[in-house]
């Protein structure tokens, strides 16, 4: 067994159990003070950041905390967004990065070690596969892919080219979430037969607009990349692409992945056997295509997981706008993603757990795995399986059908319209490589 495969096997075993903690996470559990070991001197890690209008800028704020992080390329088809990101990095006292609208120029730079992909969902898979082929490790934002076929292709690329691919589901590196998993699997909740996940928010209407010429600062055709170019709309770029099927995955892919990932991890399940989904576009009358109200149910052996969102309502569940709630025969564990609390069968609080560090711990884990060549906490295969739930919910909603899912072969049975949505077509020059 090669050194890479041996490390993969050992790390995968610890991740699948949910009970072992990586050395990087363990080091993050020291309290600040005299007991905390001194940070070792670390070798520089040269990064290219792709997509810097919103999430990419947030990631850069966290990266600025790491002395070894050297952003050497800013990549964005919007020159205004790129200029703002350069200023942010230099204002933090760091050397000025190079700028390109096409991230492939950064992939050609052999000194670049990591691609950070914070571009829209429709770019995640192609950017990751191309980066793996170029010998780069990858940090890719959630959801990891735009459809199930892309997710599996990303896993294949990571393994074939022996690349470390971390996905931005940062709770996988948070100490409180590791403790949550340990608590659930200890049996203290009894048999956990139902997990509810949700988010509610008040999002703005985006209106109805016609196709128009893109602004001079935006290369819209490059922005579309592997997705179709149906013409620029002012209410599409930059953020509202989330609500268009060509480029986004709706609120389920946008935020549902966080809750569903913790739910799947907590109860230790792999793939659902049956998926149903209801809801609709009840509130907004605009150019959004994805549902503003969605309820999805995933049936697994011995447990049911539910996702719910409302993007027009201020009231959450049990007082929380976002949550994951595990219902057991001996108690209930609720988390809003920042710590957790346990209630006994009489609804009395029996345990509370404080929040753990998320973003910085997740990057520390990724950087450490670049050195050790181990699988990271949110390895692409782990996240692909969690993101699959988001895709299946959306496919069930779009086809208004019940899905029977074959997890071993990652396909939908006896439902050709739904099966057709497992993948997509690509524009010439942006085809997803077959590996």
N, C-alpha and C positions, 0 to 999 in steps of 0.2 A: 504494500500500500504506500503510495507516495506521501511525502510530508504534508502536501496540501490536502489530500483526501483524508489522511489520518486526523488532521486538525478539524476538517469539516465534520467528520464522523463524531468526534468527541464533543464539539460545540453543538452540533445538531441534537445530540442526545440530551445535553443539558437544557437546550431551548425547548425541546418537546416535553420534557418533564415539568418545566416551569418552576422548578424548585432550586436550581443551581444558579448562582449569580456569577457573571463574568468578572475577571480580575479588575476590569475598568470600573464596573459598577461597584464592586466591593470597595475600591479605593475611594469612591465618591461618598461612602457611608460614614467616613470619619467626620466627627464634628469639628468645626473650626476651633483652633486653639493649639495648645502645646502638643496635644496628642496627634495632630495631623502631620503625616510625614511630609517632608519637603518635596516639592515638585521637581522631578528630574529634568535635566536639560534635554529638550526634544529636538529632533532634526526638523528642518523646515518642510512644510507640505505645501506644494504649489497648486493652487486651485484656479479653475475657470468657473465663473458663475454665469449661468444661463437663465435669463428672465429676472429682471430687477425692477419691475414696476411696483410690486407689493410684497409678496412673500419672500422674494429674493433679498429685498432690502432688510427684512426682519432677520433672515438668516445671517446676513452680513453683520448685523449688530451683535449677534452671538459669537460669530467668528472673530470679531475684534477682541474678544476676551482671551483668545488663544494666541500667545506669542509665536507659535510655530506656524500659524495659518498665514500664508502669503497669497493673497488674491492677485494673480498676474494678468488675468483677462476678465473683462466685463463684456458679456455677449447679450445683445438685445436688438431686435429689429426697430425699436423706437429709440432714436438718438437722444431724445429728451430724457427718457428714463435712464439710459446709459450714463449720460452726463451727471445726473443726480446721484447715481450710485458711485461714480468715481469721486465726486465731492465728499460723499459720506465716508468713503474709505480714507481719503487723504485728510479729512478733518479729524479722523481718529489717529492721525499721526503715522499713517502707513504710506509706503511708496505708491506712486500713481500707477494703476494697472493700464494695460493696453485695452483698446476698445475695438470691437467688431460687431457688426449686425448679424453675422453668420458664425455660429459657434464652431463650425467645422474648421475655421482657421485656428481656433484654440486647440482643437484635437490634433492638428498637424504639428503643433509645438511639442516636441518630444520632452521638453522639460516639465510640462504640465502632468501632474500625477492624478488629479481628481477633477471630475466634472460635477458641479453642483447644478442640478436641473430644477429650477423653480418656474419653468415655463408652464403654460396651460396644459391641461390633462392630455390633449391629443398629441403632444410632443414627447411625453414621458418615455414611452417605449422606444421610439426610434432614436432619441437622444442617448438613452441608456445603452442600447445595442451597439450603436456606432461608437460610443465611448469605450465599451468593453473591447470592441474590435481594434480600437486604437491603443489598447493597453492601459486605459485609465480606470481607476476605481471611481465609483459613482455614489453620490448622495442625491436621491431623487425624491421630490415631494410626493405627498399623498394626494389622491389615490395613485397607486404606482402605475396605473395604466388606464387606457380609455375603454378597453374591452377585454374579455377573458383570454382570447388568443394572444393578445399582446403581452399579458402577464406571464403566460407560460414561455413565450419567446424570450422575455427578459431573464427568466430563471435559466433557460438554456444558454444564453449568452454569458451570464455570470459564471456558470460552471465550465463551459467550454474554454473560455479565455482566462479562467482562474482569477476573477476579479471580485473585490469586495463591493457589494452593493447594499447600501443602507437606505431604508425608506423613512420618510419623515413622520412616522407615528412614534413620537418621542416618549410616550408613556411606557414604551417597552424598556426604556432605560431608567425609569423613575423608581426609586427605592420603595415608595409607598405602593406602587402597583405590583412590584414583586412580592411585597408582603401581603397584598390583597390575594394574589394567586395562592400563596402558601396557606393563608387562612382558609380559603374555600376548599382547597384540597386536603386540609387537615381533617375535614369532616365535622367541624364545629357548627356548620350550618345545617348539618344533616344532608339529605338528598336534595340537590339543587335541580329542580325540574323546569324552572322558568327564569329567563333573564330578559328584562326590559331595558331597552336603550332608547334615548330620545334627545331631541333638541328642539327648542322653540325660539323664535326671534322675530323681530319686525324688520323686514327688508323693504327697501324702497321699490316702488313700481319703476319700470324702465321705459315705459311708453312704447309707442309704435312709430317707427321711423322708416324712411325709404333708403334704399342703397344710394350712396354718395361717394364722391372721390375721397380717398383717405388723406389725412394731413401729410404735409411734406416730410415731417419727422418720422413717419412710420412706413416701413416696407411691409405692406399688408400681405402681399403674396407670400413673402417669406414667413410672416407670422402664421399664415394658414398652414404652410409646410405640408405634412402628410394628410391634413384635413382638406375638405373641399373649399374652393374659393368661390363663394356665392355673392361676392361683393361686400365692400366695407359698409358697416352701419355704426353710427355714433354710439349706439347703446350696446355694442358688442365688445369693443376693446376700450378699457382693459379688463374690467372685472366681470362684466355680465355675460361673458362667454360661458360661465358656469351653468347657465340655464338654457343653453342651446346644445342639442344632442350632437351636432357635428364636432364640438370642441370640448364640452364638459360632461359631467356625470350627475348633475343636479345636487341637491342638498344631501342626498344619501351618500354620494361619492365625496362631496366636499367635507362634510362633518360626520356623516354616519360611519365612515371608516374608523374614526377614533373610538366610538362607542362599541361598534361591532367587533373590532379587534380585541378590545379588553374583554368583551363578553366571550368570544371564542376561546381566547387564551385562558380565561378564568375557569371555564368548565372543561377545557381540554378536548374540544371537538375539532374535527377536520372539515368535512363537507356535509351540507344538508342533503336530505333525500327528497324533500318537497318544499317548494317555495310558492307562496301566494302574496299578492300585493293589491291593496286598494288605495283609494284617494283620487286626487284630481287637481285641476287648476280651478279652484273654486273662488279664490279671492282676487287674483290679479287678472286684468284684462289688458295685456300688453304683448310684447314680442317674446316673452318667456315661453319655452316649450316643456320644461320639466315641471313636475307637480309641485304646487305650493303646500299641499297636504298629502302625506304619504304614510301608510301603515303596511309594513312588510312582516311576514311571519315565515320563519325558517324552522322546519322540522328536522331534528336530528334524533338518533336513537336515544331515548330516555330524557331528552331535554328540548325545550322550545325556546327560541330566541326571537324577540320582536324589536323592530325599529319603527320609530314614529317621529315625524317632523311636521312642524307648522311654521311657515316663514312669514306669518302675518299676525301672530298671537303672542302677547307678552307673558302669558301665564304658563309655567312649566309644570312638572310633575313632582309632587312632594317638595315643593318650594324651590326646585332647581331648574334652571333653563337648559342645562345639559346634564345627562346622568346615565349611569349604568347601575342596574339594581338586580341583585341575585336573590331569588326567593327560594329558601330551603325549608325543609320540614322542621328545623330547629331554630330558625331565625332568618333575618333578611339583612343583607349587606348592601348599602347604598354608597355610591361614589359620584361626585360631580367632576371627577377627573383631577381633583386636587385633594388628596386624602380620602378617608372613608369612615363610615360609622356603621355599627352593627346593632340591630334591634332584636330582642328576644320575641317569642310568640305573643307576648302581651304588649309589644311595642315599647318596651323599656330599653333605653340605651345601655348596652353592656360593654361596648368597646368603641374607642375612637382612635383614629390614626391620622397624624399630621401629614400635610403634603410633602412630597419629595421633589428634588430638583429634576427638571425634565430636559429642556433644550440643551443646556451645557453638558449634562451627563450623557445625552445622546451623541453629541459631537465627540466627547471624550472617548466613548466606546468606539465610535467609527474610526477615529484617528489611531487608537490603540490597535484595532483590528487591521489597519493598513500595515502596521509594523509586524504583527504576529501572523497575518494572513489567515486569521480565524473568521468564522461567520459572525457578523454583528448581531446585536440584539433584535433589530428589525430587518433581518435578512430578507432579500427579495422574495424567497419562496414562502416565508411566513406571511409576508404582507400580501402576496398574490392570493393566498388562500382566504385571507380576510377580505380583501377587495372583491373577491369573487361574490361575496354576499351582496355587496352593493350592486354589482352588475346584474346578478340574478333578480334582485328586487326590481331594478329598472326594466329589465326585459319582461318580467311578469306584468309590470304596469303597462308597458308600451303595447304588449300583445293582448292584454286583458285575459290572461290565461294562467292556469296552474302549471307549474314547471315540475317535472320529474327529472331529477339531476343525478347523473352518473359521475360521482366524484372521482373515481379511479381514472376514467377516461376524459374527465372534464367536458362533458357534453350533455345536452338536453335531449331527453328521449321523447319520441312520439309527438313532436311538435315542431314542424319544419319552419313556420314563421318565427318562432322564438329561437330556434337553432341558428337561423340566418343572422341573428344579431350578436352571436358570439364573436364575430370578427367584423372587418370592414374592408373596403377597397381603398387604395392609396393612389395619390397622384404620381405621375411619372417623375422620377428623380427622388421620390420620397418613399419608395417602397420599403416595407419592413423586411429585412433579410430573413431568409429561411435557413435555419441552422441545423 
